[in-house]
């Protein structure tokens, strides 16, 4: 890593988602809604919960309808055009459904404890919930259990990281890590990996889209199976061909489109085709994927398969930023710092870098350290710079330790 004193802001080069009327009319409309609710829900079985409004679902949910409770949880978990994403409320509805015996509610809770969204991450709790849901007949919980085992075994530490678009990850580091685990516990590892693969195969064969995506993922990464890009592409492609509009299928469809897009960028198992990559990214971006919007921004910023266009890049980064997507927030700060497509604005650079850094995004933490170290957009403050560099260093970010040493030396000199 080059010395930060010679850097512009680090570009997160990773390749790696929304009238008033008269009083008489309002009263009539309110009466009509109340009447409709009574007619629709009193002793009448609901056949399609997806066509009900949030308020209609609430009526059913408070009456103890577990399917309505789960549907409310879905809407709050993923967010819709009319419902703002709210993990805490989603968890509350899922818990209510789970407590009433809903296997879907139990399964959904497992994913929150798996990812740490809205709650403290607790892999043991997630495993317990998924096993309970599996015992009750859930297919999707098999995918959840497989993911718990993946994370507990640290088979893919970068599971949630942004993939790089133009640079391969270090094979040397990956191989070193794998061989170390095999030396420590080869047989338990093989048994666990076999279990992961089996869980995903069963889920995928049962038509579970999450199972299809993660089966493609393990073939792409070579986790528990021989790495095979063509098989990975095939599984991803099966998922993107799905016509499901269910909220809980949205992520697997989007992630599969993104995975195929990256394969077209890198030429993994397919010929390099940036037009096809952009097409797949666009489908996911239009389906509320901030990660896909970020990748489109990267294509326009770097001129990958398209004419370099900073304004277009900013447009897509801002679209991803609507979802508080840290890499996009970091890139917006980077564009403001350098004046790419916008006027140079150090204050805005600091603002967006802070939004990303607060999420634990190490690149933004290093960038903020650089800004405070040099007094760009903020008053120069070596202690604050040191704090940000240390945050990044503690997360293992390469080069941050060097910055910590340098700033400590400056602090000692200025005492």
C-alpha positions in Angstrom: 0.0 0.0 0.0 1.4 3.4 -1.0 1.9 5.9 1.8 -1.2 7.8 2.7 0.6 11.1 2.4 0.8 10.5 -1.3 -2.8 9.3 -1.6 -5.9 10.9 -2.9 -8.8 9.3 -1.0 -8.8 5.6 -1.4 -11.3 4.5 -4.0 -13.2 1.5 -2.7 -12.1 -0.4 -5.8 -14.3 -3.3 -5.0 -16.6 -4.9 -7.2 -16.7 -5.7 -6.0 -31.0 -0.9 -2.9 -38.5 5.6 -2.7 -53.9 15.3 -1.0 -56.2 16.4 0.8 -60.0 16.0 0.1 -63.1 17.4 1.7 -64.1 16.4 5.2 -67.3 14.7 4.0 -65.4 12.6 1.4 -62.7 11.6 3.9 -65.4 10.5 6.4 -67.1 8.5 3.7 -63.8 6.9 2.6 -63.0 6.0 6.2 -66.4 4.4 6.7 -65.9 2.4 3.4 -62.6 1.0 4.6 -64.0 -0.1 7.9 -66.9 -1.8 6.2 -64.6 -3.5 3.7 -62.5 -4.9 6.6 -65.5 -6.3 8.3 -66.9 -7.9 5.1 -63.5 -9.2 4.1 -62.3 -10.7 7.3 -65.2 -11.8 9.4 -65.3 -15.6 9.1 -63.9 -15.4 5.5 -60.8 -17.3 4.6 -58.1 -15.2 2.9 -56.7 -16.9 -0.2 -53.9 -14.4 -1.1 -52.3 -12.3 1.6 -50.1 -10.5 -1.0 -53.0 -8.5 -2.3 -53.9 -7.1 1.2 -52.7 -3.7 2.4 -50.6 -3.2 5.4 -53.6 -2.0 7.5 -55.7 -5.0 6.3 -52.9 -7.3 7.3 -52.7 -5.7 10.7 -56.4 -6.4 11.4 -55.7 -10.1 10.7 -52.4 -10.1 12.5 -53.9 -8.8 15.7 -56.6 -11.4 15.5 -53.9 -14.0 15.7 -53.5 -14.8 12.0 -49.9 -16.1 11.7 -49.7 -15.8 7.9 -50.6 -12.1 8.2 -48.0 -11.6 10.9 -45.3 -13.2 8.7 -46.4 -11.1 5.7 -46.1 -7.9 7.9 -42.7 -9.1 8.9 -41.7 -9.5 5.3 -42.9 -6.0 4.3 -41.0 -4.5 7.2 -37.9 -6.6 6.7 -37.5 -5.8 3.0 -39.3 -2.5 2.7 -41.8 -1.8 0.0 -43.0 1.2 -1.9 -45.4 2.0 0.8 -43.7 0.5 3.9 -40.4 1.7 5.2 -37.9 -0.9 6.2 -37.9 -1.5 10.0 -36.0 -4.5 11.3 -37.2 -4.1 14.9 -40.8 -4.2 14.0 -40.2 -7.0 11.5 -38.6 -9.1 14.3 -41.6 -8.3 16.6 -44.1 -9.7 14.1 -41.9 -12.7 13.3 -41.6 -13.4 17.0 -45.3 -13.2 17.5 -45.8 -15.7 14.6 -43.1 -18.0 15.8 -44.6 -18.0 19.4 -47.9 -19.1 17.8 -46.3 -22.0 16.0 -45.5 -20.5 12.6 -42.5 -22.3 11.0 -42.0 -19.4 8.6 -41.8 -17.0 11.6 -39.2 -19.2 13.3 -37.2 -19.5 10.0 -37.3 -15.7 9.5 -36.1 -15.0 13.0 -33.1 -17.4 12.4 -31.9 -15.1 9.6 -31.8 -12.1 11.8 -29.7 -13.8 14.4 -27.5 -15.2 11.6 -26.8 -11.8 10.0 -27.0 -9.6 13.1 -29.6 -7.3 11.5 -31.7 -5.6 14.1 -30.3 -7.9 16.9 -26.9 -8.9 18.1 -25.5 -11.7 15.9 -25.9 -15.0 17.7 -25.0 -18.0 15.6 -26.0 -20.5 18.3 -29.4 -18.9 18.5 -29.8 -18.9 14.7 -28.8 -22.6 14.6 -31.3 -23.5 17.2 -34.1 -21.6 15.4 -33.2 -23.2 12.0 -33.1 -26.7 13.4 -36.5 -26.1 15.0 -37.9 -24.9 11.7 -36.4 -27.9 9.9 -38.0 -30.2 12.3 -41.3 -28.5 11.6 -40.9 -29.0 7.8 -39.2 -25.9 6.6 -37.1 -26.2 3.5 -35.6 -22.7 3.6 -34.3 -23.3 7.1 -31.9 -25.8 5.6 -30.3 -23.0 3.7 -30.1 -21.0 6.9 -28.5 -23.8 8.8 -26.0 -24.3 5.9 -25.1 -20.6 6.2 -24.6 -20.9 10.0 -22.2 -23.8 9.4 -20.4 -21.8 6.7 -19.9 -18.9 9.1 -19.0 -20.9 12.2 -16.4 -22.8 10.2 -15.0 -19.6 8.7 -14.9 -21.4 5.3 -15.6 -18.1 3.5 -14.7 -15.2 5.7 -15.6 -12.7 3.0 -19.1 -14.1 2.6 -20.6 -10.6 3.0 -17.8 -8.6 1.4 -18.0 -6.8 -1.9 -16.4 -8.8 -4.7 -13.8 -7.0 -6.7 -14.7 -6.3 -10.3 -11.3 -6.1 -11.8 -8.8 -7.8 -9.5 -8.8 -11.4 -8.3 -8.7 -12.2 -4.6 -5.4 -13.6 -3.3 -5.3 -17.3 -4.0 -2.2 -17.6 -1.8 -4.1 -16.3 1.3 -7.1 -18.5 0.6 -5.0 -21.6 0.1 -3.0 -20.9 3.3 -6.2 -20.5 5.3 -7.7 -23.7 4.0 -4.6 -25.8 4.6 -4.3 -24.5 8.1 -7.9 -25.6 8.9 -7.2 -29.0 7.4 -4.1 -29.5 9.5 -6.1 -28.7 12.7 -9.2 -30.8 12.1 -9.4 -32.3 8.6 -12.1 -35.0 9.3 -14.6 -32.8 11.2 -14.2 -30.1 8.5 -14.9 -32.6 5.7 -18.0 -33.9 7.5 -19.3 -30.4 8.1 -18.7 -29.3 4.5 -20.5 -32.4 3.3 -23.5 -31.5 5.5 -23.5 -27.9 4.1 -23.5 -29.2 0.5 -26.2 -31.7 1.2 -28.5 -29.1 2.9 -28.2 -26.8 -0.1 -28.8 -29.6 -2.6 -31.9 -30.7 -0.8 -33.2 -27.1 -0.6 -32.4 -26.3 -4.3 -34.1 -29.5 -5.5 -37.2 -28.6 -3.5 -37.3 -25.4 -5.5 -35.9 -23.0 -2.8 -34.3 -20.0 -4.6 -32.0 -19.3 -1.6 -30.8 -22.9 -1.9 -30.1 -22.4 -5.7 -28.2 -19.2 -5.1 -26.0 -20.6 -2.3 -25.4 -23.8 -4.3 -24.1 -21.7 -7.1 -22.0 -19.7 -4.6 -20.2 -22.8 -3.2 -19.4 -24.0 -6.7 -18.1 -20.6 -7.6 -15.9 -20.4 -4.5 -15.0 -24.1 -4.3 -16.4 -24.6 -0.8 -16.9 -28.2 -0.1 -17.0 -29.0 -3.8 -14.6 -28.8 -6.7 -14.6 -25.2 -8.0 -16.7 -25.2 -11.1 -17.7 -21.8 -12.7 -20.0 -23.4 -15.3 -22.0 -25.2 -12.6 -22.1 -22.0 -10.6 -23.4 -20.1 -13.6 -26.0 -22.8 -14.2 -27.4 -22.6 -10.6 -27.4 -18.8 -10.6 -29.1 -18.8 -14.0 -31.9 -21.1 -12.7 -32.6 -18.6 -10.0 -32.7 -15.5 -12.2 -35.2 -17.3 -14.5 -37.7 -17.5 -11.6 -40.8 -15.5 -12.0 -41.4 -15.3 -8.2 -42.3 -11.9 -6.9 -42.3 -12.9 -3.2 -40.3 -10.5 -1.0 -38.3 -13.3 0.6 -37.1 -14.4 -2.9 -36.0 -11.0 -3.9 -32.5 -11.2 -2.4 -31.6 -14.6 -4.0 -32.8 -13.4 -7.4 -30.8 -10.1 -7.1 -27.7 -11.8 -5.7 -27.8 -14.4 -8.6 -28.1 -11.6 -11.2 -25.1 -9.8 -9.5 -23.1 -13.0 -9.4 -23.7 -13.6 -13.1 -22.8 -10.0 -13.9 -19.5 -10.4 -12.1 -18.8 -13.6 -14.0 -19.3 -11.8 -17.3 -17.0 -9.0 -16.1 -14.2 -11.4 -15.1 -14.8 -14.1 -17.8 -15.4 -16.8 -15.2 -17.0 -19.8 -16.9 -18.3 -17.5 -19.6 -16.8 -15.1 -22.2 -16.2 -11.6 -21.0 -19.3 -9.6 -21.9 -19.7 -6.2 -20.2 -23.1 -5.6 -22.0 -24.5 -8.8 -20.4 -23.0 -7.8 -17.1 -24.6 -4.4 -17.2 -27.9 -6.0 -18.1 -27.9 -8.3 -15.1 -26.8 -5.6 -12.7 -29.6 -3.3 -14.1 -32.2 -6.0 -13.4 -31.1 -6.3 -9.8 -30.7 -2.5 -9.4 -34.3 -2.0 -10.6 -35.3 -4.7 -8.1 -34.1 -2.6 -5.2 -30.5 -4.0 -4.9 -28.1 -1.3 -3.6 -25.2 -3.6 -4.3 -26.1 -3.9 -8.0 -26.5 -0.1 -8.2 -23.1 0.3 -6.7 -21.6 -2.0 -9.3 -23.2 0.0 -12.1 -21.7 3.1 -10.6 -18.3 1.3 -10.6 -18.6 0.5 -14.3 -19.3 4.2 -15.1 -16.7 5.5 -12.8 -14.0 3.2 -14.1 -15.2 3.0 -17.7 -15.7 -0.7 -17.7 -17.6 -1.6 -20.9 -19.1 1.9 -21.0 -17.8 5.4 -21.6 -16.4 6.8 -18.3 -19.1 9.0 -16.9 -18.7 10.4 -13.3 -22.2 12.0 -13.2 -23.8 8.7 -14.2 -21.6 6.9 -11.5 -22.8 9.4 -8.9 -26.4 8.8 -9.9 -26.1 5.1 -9.2 -24.0 5.6 -6.0 -26.8 7.9 -4.7 -29.4 5.3 -5.6 -27.4 2.7 -3.5 -26.9 5.3 -0.8 -30.7 5.5 -0.3 -30.2 2.1 1.3 -27.3 3.3 3.4 -24.9 1.0 1.4 -21.5 1.7 2.9 -19.3 1.1 -0.3 -21.5 3.6 -2.2 -21.4 6.2 0.5 -17.6 5.8 0.5 -17.5 6.3 -3.3 -19.7 9.4 -3.1 -17.2 10.9 -0.6 -14.3 9.9 -3.0 -15.9 11.7 -5.9 -16.5 14.8 -3.8 -12.9 14.8 -2.6 -11.5 14.6 -6.1 -14.1 16.7 -7.9 -15.0 13.9 -10.2 -18.3 14.9 -11.9 -18.9 17.4 -9.1 -17.2 20.4 -7.6 -14.5 19.6 -5.1 -16.3 19.6 -1.7 -14.2 18.4 1.3 -17.1 18.9 3.7 -19.4 16.6 1.7 -16.5 14.1 1.4 -16.2 14.0 5.2 -20.0 13.7 5.6 -20.3 10.6 3.3 -17.2 9.0 4.6 -18.5 9.2 8.1 -21.8 7.6 7.1 -19.8 4.7 5.7 -17.3 4.5 8.6 -20.1 4.3 11.2 -21.1 1.0 9.6 -17.6 -0.3 10.2 -16.5 0.1 6.6 -12.7 0.0 6.9 -11.9 1.9 3.7 -14.0 4.8 4.8 -12.3 4.7 8.2 -8.9 5.0 6.6 -10.2 7.8 4.3 -11.4 9.7 7.4 -8.1 9.2 9.1 -6.4 10.8 6.1 -8.8 13.7 6.1 -8.3 14.5 9.8 -4.6 13.9 9.5 -4.3 16.5 6.8 -7.2 18.8 7.7 -9.2 18.4 4.6 -12.8 19.5 5.2 -12.3 19.3 8.9 -10.0 20.9 11.4 -6.7 19.0 11.5 -6.8 16.5 14.5 -4.2 13.8 14.8 -6.0 12.1 17.7 -9.2 11.7 15.7 -7.1 10.6 12.7 -5.5 8.0 14.9 -8.8 6.7 16.2 -10.1 6.1 12.6 -6.9 4.4 11.6 -7.0 2.2 14.6 -10.6 1.2 13.8 -9.5 0.1 10.4 -6.4 -1.6 11.7 -8.4 -3.6 14.3 -10.5 -5.0 11.4 -7.4 -6.1 9.6 -7.4 -3.6 6.8 -4.0 -3.7 5.0 -2.0 -0.5 5.4 -3.9 0.9 8.4 -1.3 -0.3 10.9 1.3 1.7 9.0 -0.8 4.8 9.3 -1.3 4.2 13.0 2.5 4.1 13.5 3.0 7.2 11.4 0.4 9.3 13.2 1.6 8.2 16.6 5.0 9.5 15.6 3.6 12.8 14.5 1.7 13.1 17.8 4.9 12.5 19.8 6.8 15.0 17.7 4.2 17.7 18.3 3.9 17.2 22.1 
